[in-house]
Amino acid sequence: MKISVPRVWREIKSHYLLEASVCTKCGKIHYPPRTICDNCKNRKLVRKKLSGEGEVLTYTVQYVVLEGYREYAPIIFAVVRLKEGVNVLAPLTDVKPENVRVGMKVTAVLRKIAEDEDLGLIKYGIKFKPMKEFRSEENVTYESGKRTRKNS
């Protein structure tokens, strides 16, 4: 039996968009978005869509994962510094662990994070993939038992 994702979840933009808040007083960019600027305590912030382009600052490879995520192991988590200057912690995709490099240029993509087969629910979220100049034929990943090429 398939269950649709509740509307309330679909309407939470942070699940599928990279969005920050910008202070109207001091200009500081906050990710994730906040309602009060931690720099000047201003309560007037506006939302800004982030470019999704950045570079890997650091990363770790997780070989032992929780139930429900085992088919995705190993999972590469990276801290990505976006062009706007904010850091985002997110998984990498379309790259083998041995090909990840600090300084590698990446771009945000919406991808499947996990699937609950019993309920028929698929969870999507933001991952980062290498930009074109950092892709190579050996950057292949295996998701759901299927070989996935870098430009998928």
N, C-alpha and C positions, 0 to 999 in steps of 0.2 A: 504494500500500500504506500503510495507516494503522498507526502504531506508537503504542502507549499510553505515556503519560508514566510513567517509572519510579516505583515506589512510594517510593523513597528521596527523590525530588524532592517528591512530593506530601506527604510527612510533614515537610518543613521548613516550619514554620509561618510563618517570616518571608517566604516567597514570597507568602502570601495573607492574612496577619494583621498588624496593627500591634500589636506586643507589645514591652514594655520590661522592664528589670530594675530593681527598687527595692532599695536598700541597707537592710538591716534595722537597721543601726546609726545612720546619719546621715540616711536618708530620701531621698537623691539618686536621681533617676530617670535611667536611662541608655537611650538609643536610638541605635543598635541595642543589644540586650541584651548585657551583659558578665558575666563570672564574678567579676571583682574590681572593687570600687568605686574609681574613680580619685580620689575625694575623701578617703576615710579608709582605703583599702586593705583594707576588710573583704571577706571571701570568702563571706559569707552574704547572698545576694541572692535575691529572689523575683520571679517573673514576674508582670506586670500587663498586661492588655489595655488598649490606649489607646483613647480615645473616637473618634479619627479626625476630630474637628472642630477647626478652627483657622482661621488667617488667613494670607494670603500676605505674607511679609516682603519678598521680592524675587523676580524671575523673569528668565528670558532665553528668547528664541525662537530655536530652531535650525532654520534653513532648509536647510542642507546636512547630510544624515544618511547613515549607513552603509548599505551594501547590505542589503536585507532589511527596512529601516525606511522606505524612500523613499515608500511609499504613505501613511505617516502624517505626512509633512512638511506644514507646519511642526510641530515638536514644541515645546511650551511646558514648560520645566522651572521649577519653583518651589521655593523654600525656604518651607515651611509651619511656622509655630509652632503646635503643638497646644495645646489647653486645659491639658494637664498641664505645659506649659512646655518641652517638647523640640522640636527642629527636625528636620524630615524633608525630604529632597530627593526630589522625585518629579515625574512629568509631570502636567500638567493635562489635563482632557478636558471636552468639552461646552461649550467656550468658544472664541471667536475670539481671536487674539493682540491685536487692537486693543481688546478688551473687558476684558482682564485689568487689574486694579488692585492696587497695594499696599494691604493692609488688607482685601481682598476675603475674605469668609468662605467657607470651603470644607469639604467633607466627603469622607472617603476612600471609594473604591469599588473593587471588584475588576473589572478590565477586561483585555481582550486587549492584550498588549504587542507581540507579533509572531507571525508564522506562517511556518513552514518548509514550503512547499508540496511540496517534493521528498520530505520525510520524513513529511508529514502531521501535524507537531507544532504545537500552538498553545501559546504561552507567555502565561501570565496573571500579573498583578501588581497592585500598588496604584497607583492614580492618584487625583487629587483633582478633584472637580467643584464648581462654584459652588453655594452653598446657595440655597434658593428665592428669597430676597430679592435675590440678585444675578443671577438668570437673566432673560433677555429673549428675545424672538422672534428677535433677530439672533444670539443665541448658538447657532450651528449649526456642526457640524463635519462633515468628510467623512472617513469611515474606510472603507477597502476599496472606494472608489468609490461608496459609498452615502451619501445625505444622512441624518445622524443628528440628531434633535432633542434639545434640552437635557434632557428627562426620560426619555431612553432608558436 
